[in-house]
Amino acid sequence: MSSTLRYLHHPASQPCRAVQQFLLEIEVPFEEEIIDIMSGINELQDFKDSHNPTGQVPILIDGDFTVWESAAIAFYLNEKFNAPSNWFGANAEQRARIQQYLHWHSTTLRRGAGAFFYSNFAECIWGKRDYSKEIEKGHMVLRESMGILEGWLSKTEYVCGDEISFADLQGVHEFVSHKAGRVISDSQWAEFPNVKRWFDMLTARPHAKTVSATIIEVGKIRARGELIPMTRKTSLAKGTEVVGSGTLGIPYFETA
């Protein structure tokens, strides 16, 4: 395999930022390739055939081996480069707790991204419409997820124990987007003090600031009421009321 990893991603994507920060934290050299998901290049069949059948990022290419899905990419990196044991666990119990979180994350906190997406990006793609149901459902899933995290973080400093793990990176970058998109109010943060403590601790890490710079700027643009230019037509519509799936290439809204 090639000695240089190719990392295909977009800085607006929460899972992409989690993997990118992991690469930086474990000091693995890589070539960065930003995929313009705003233009919908990832929706093209050629992209799906050559990189990822779902058309999503992040994607890691190591010579003739390609792996996608953020948790799978991080696991591969951990195994190949023998990363410090805190990232994926030193024993069976620690590894199980980290995997437990990652499985939970994909169907809960990750689904809450609908609150961020439909509050900030939907209008850029499909124009002014009523997105209230999607936003409401995203907020509901996010709030429930924060309640679970609050309990976990009342017992340990990090999500899976007393050391940082990839589970923390996967989780915190969801909240980075929510912070940038003004999704969580101060009063809501106050309801979950352990989550807020954890968020502040993790976002103070230098690499977290590095990979989050773009989404913070995007948040400022949307706060001014400016649209982000997009020509993409689909979305995974996480945690929402959906008609079609971005994975299948079906536009969320039917067109005449």
C-alpha positions as CSV (number, residue, x, y, z in Angstrom):
1,M,0.0,0.0,0.0
2,S,1.0,3.6,-0.5
3,S,2.8,5.3,2.3
4,T,0.7,8.4,1.9
5,L,-2.9,8.4,3.0
6,R,-5.5,10.3,1.0
7,Y,-8.2,11.8,3.1
8,L,-11.4,12.9,1.3
9,H,-13.6,15.1,3.3
10,H,-15.5,18.4,3.7
11,P,-15.0,20.7,6.8
12,A,-18.7,21.3,7.2
13,S,-19.3,17.7,7.9
14,Q,-19.3,16.6,11.6
15,P,-18.0,13.1,11.0
16,C,-15.3,14.4,8.7
17,R,-14.0,16.7,11.4
18,A,-13.9,13.9,13.9
19,V,-11.7,11.8,11.7
20,Q,-9.5,14.7,10.7
21,Q,-8.9,15.6,14.3
22,F,-8.0,12.0,15.1
23,L,-5.4,12.0,12.3
24,L,-3.9,15.2,13.7
25,E,-4.0,13.9,17.3
26,I,-2.2,10.6,16.5
27,E,0.2,12.5,14.1
28,V,-0.4,10.4,11.0
29,P,0.6,12.2,7.8
30,F,-2.0,12.4,5.1
31,E,-2.9,14.2,1.9
32,E,-6.1,16.3,2.3
33,E,-8.6,16.4,-0.5
34,I,-11.7,18.5,0.1
35,I,-14.8,17.2,-1.8
36,D,-17.1,20.0,-2.7
37,I,-20.3,18.5,-1.3
38,M,-21.9,21.9,-1.7
39,S,-21.8,21.5,-5.5
40,G,-23.1,17.9,-5.3
41,I,-20.1,16.4,-6.9
42,N,-20.4,13.5,-4.5
43,E,-23.9,12.8,-5.9
44,L,-22.5,11.9,-9.3
45,Q,-22.5,8.2,-10.1
46,D,-18.8,8.3,-11.1
47,F,-17.9,9.5,-7.6
48,K,-20.0,6.7,-6.0
49,D,-18.5,4.1,-8.3
50,S,-14.9,5.1,-7.6
51,H,-15.1,6.1,-4.0
52,N,-18.2,5.4,-1.9
53,P,-21.5,3.9,-3.1
54,T,-23.4,6.1,-0.7
55,G,-21.8,9.3,-2.1
56,Q,-20.8,10.5,1.4
57,V,-17.6,11.7,3.0
58,P,-15.3,11.1,4.8
59,I,-13.3,8.6,2.8
60,L,-9.8,7.2,3.4
61,I,-7.7,5.8,0.6
62,D,-4.6,3.9,1.5
63,G,-3.1,2.6,-1.7
64,D,-5.6,0.2,-3.3
65,F,-7.7,0.0,-0.1
66,T,-10.6,2.4,0.4
67,V,-12.7,2.7,3.6
68,W,-15.6,4.9,4.4
69,E,-17.8,5.7,7.4
70,S,-16.1,7.8,10.1
71,A,-15.9,5.2,12.9
72,A,-14.6,2.5,10.5
73,I,-11.9,4.9,9.2
74,A,-10.8,5.8,12.7
75,F,-10.7,2.1,13.7
76,Y,-8.6,1.3,10.6
77,L,-6.2,4.1,11.5
78,N,-6.0,3.0,15.1
79,E,-5.2,-0.6,14.1
80,K,-2.7,0.3,11.3
81,F,-0.7,2.9,13.2
82,N,-1.0,1.3,16.7
83,A,-2.4,4.5,18.2
84,P,-2.2,5.1,21.9
85,S,-4.6,2.8,23.7
86,N,-6.9,5.5,25.0
87,W,-8.4,6.2,21.6
88,F,-10.0,2.7,21.1
89,G,-9.4,1.0,24.4
90,A,-6.6,-0.9,26.1
91,N,-8.7,-3.9,27.2
92,A,-12.0,-5.7,26.3
93,E,-14.1,-3.6,28.6
94,Q,-12.7,-0.2,27.4
95,R,-13.0,-1.3,23.8
96,A,-16.6,-2.4,24.3
97,R,-17.5,0.9,26.0
98,I,-16.1,2.9,23.1
99,Q,-17.8,0.7,20.5
100,Q,-21.0,0.9,22.5
101,Y,-20.9,4.7,22.3
102,L,-20.1,4.7,18.5
103,H,-23.1,2.4,17.8
104,W,-25.3,4.5,20.0
105,H,-24.1,7.7,18.4
106,S,-25.0,6.8,14.8
107,T,-28.7,6.3,15.7
108,T,-29.2,9.1,18.3
109,L,-26.9,12.1,18.6
110,R,-26.0,11.9,14.9
111,R,-29.7,11.9,14.0
112,G,-30.1,15.1,15.9
113,A,-28.0,16.8,13.2
114,G,-31.3,17.5,11.5
115,A,-31.8,20.4,13.9
116,F,-28.6,22.0,12.5
117,F,-29.1,21.0,8.9
118,Y,-32.6,22.2,8.5
119,S,-32.0,25.4,10.4
120,N,-29.0,26.4,8.4
121,F,-28.6,24.5,5.1
122,A,-32.0,23.4,3.8
123,E,-33.0,26.9,2.6
124,C,-29.7,27.0,0.7
125,I,-30.6,23.8,-1.2
126,W,-34.4,23.9,-1.6
127,G,-35.3,27.5,-1.0
128,K,-37.8,29.0,1.5
129,R,-40.2,26.2,2.7
130,D,-41.6,25.1,5.9
131,Y,-39.0,23.0,7.6
132,S,-40.6,23.2,11.1
133,K,-41.3,19.5,11.4
134,E,-37.7,18.6,10.5
135,I,-36.3,21.1,12.9
136,E,-38.6,20.0,15.7
137,K,-37.7,16.4,15.3
138,G,-34.0,17.2,15.1
139,H,-34.3,19.2,18.4
140,M,-36.2,16.3,20.0
141,V,-33.6,13.7,19.2
142,L,-30.8,16.1,20.2
143,R,-32.4,16.9,23.6
144,E,-32.9,13.2,24.3
145,S,-29.3,12.5,23.4
146,M,-28.0,15.3,25.6
147,G,-29.9,13.8,28.5
148,I,-28.2,10.4,28.0
149,L,-24.8,12.1,27.7
150,E,-25.4,14.1,30.8
151,G,-25.8,10.9,32.8
152,W,-22.7,9.3,31.4
153,L,-20.6,12.5,32.0
154,S,-21.7,12.7,35.6
155,K,-19.7,9.6,36.3
156,T,-16.6,10.1,34.2
157,E,-14.6,13.0,32.7
158,Y,-14.9,11.8,29.2
159,V,-17.7,9.8,27.5
160,C,-16.1,6.4,27.9
161,G,-13.9,6.9,30.9
162,D,-11.2,9.1,32.3
163,E,-9.2,9.4,29.1
164,I,-10.2,10.9,25.8
165,S,-11.2,8.4,23.1
166,F,-12.4,8.6,19.5
167,A,-16.0,8.5,21.0
168,D,-15.4,12.0,22.3
169,L,-14.3,13.3,19.0
170,Q,-17.3,11.7,17.2
171,G,-19.6,13.3,19.8
172,V,-18.2,16.7,20.3
173,H,-18.2,17.7,16.6
174,E,-21.9,17.3,16.5
175,F,-22.1,20.0,19.2
176,V,-19.5,22.2,17.3
177,S,-22.0,22.4,14.5
178,H,-24.9,23.1,16.8
179,K,-22.8,25.8,18.4
180,A,-21.9,27.4,15.1
181,G,-25.5,27.2,13.9
182,R,-27.0,28.6,17.1
183,V,-29.1,25.5,17.6
184,I,-28.6,25.2,21.4
185,S,-29.7,28.1,23.5
186,D,-27.9,29.2,26.7
187,S,-30.8,28.0,28.8
188,Q,-30.6,24.6,27.1
189,W,-26.9,24.3,27.8
190,A,-27.6,25.2,31.4
191,E,-29.8,22.1,31.7
192,F,-26.9,19.9,30.9
193,P,-23.9,21.2,32.8
194,N,-21.8,18.0,32.4
195,V,-22.2,18.1,28.6
196,K,-21.3,21.8,28.6
197,R,-18.1,21.1,30.7
198,W,-17.1,18.3,28.4
199,F,-17.8,20.4,25.3
200,D,-15.7,23.3,26.6
201,M,-12.8,21.0,27.6
202,L,-12.7,19.2,24.2
203,T,-13.1,22.3,22.0
204,A,-10.2,23.9,23.8
205,R,-7.8,21.3,22.3
206,P,-5.7,22.9,19.6
207,H,-6.6,20.4,16.9
208,A,-10.3,20.9,17.6
209,K,-9.9,24.6,16.9
210,T,-8.0,23.8,13.7
211,V,-10.6,21.5,12.1
212,S,-13.6,23.6,13.3
213,A,-12.5,27.0,11.8
214,T,-14.5,26.6,8.6
215,I,-17.8,25.5,10.2
216,I,-17.5,28.4,12.7
217,E,-17.2,30.8,9.7
218,V,-20.1,29.2,8.0
219,G,-22.2,29.7,11.1
220,K,-21.3,33.4,11.1
221,I,-22.4,33.7,7.4
222,R,-25.7,32.2,8.1
223,A,-26.2,34.3,11.2
224,R,-26.0,37.3,9.0
225,G,-28.8,35.9,6.9
226,E,-26.6,35.1,3.9
227,L,-27.1,31.9,2.0
228,I,-24.4,29.4,1.3
229,P,-24.2,28.8,-2.4
230,M,-25.2,25.2,-3.1
231,T,-26.2,23.2,-6.2
232,R,-26.6,19.9,-4.5
233,K,-30.1,18.4,-4.6
234,T,-30.1,15.6,-2.0
235,S,-29.4,15.1,1.7
236,L,-29.4,12.2,4.1
237,A,-32.0,14.3,6.1
238,K,-30.8,12.8,9.4
239,G,-33.5,12.4,12.0
240,T,-36.2,14.0,10.0
241,E,-39.5,13.5,8.2
242,V,-38.2,12.4,4.7
243,V,-39.6,11.6,1.3
244,G,-36.4,10.4,-0.2
245,S,-32.9,9.4,0.8
246,G,-29.7,11.2,-0.3
247,T,-28.1,7.7,-0.4
248,L,-30.5,6.7,-3.1
249,G,-30.1,10.0,-5.0
250,I,-33.7,11.0,-4.5
251,P,-34.3,14.7,-3.9
252,Y,-35.9,15.4,-0.5
253,F,-38.6,17.5,-2.2
254,E,-40.5,16.1,-5.2
255,T,-40.3,18.4,-8.2
256,A,-43.1,19.0,-10.8
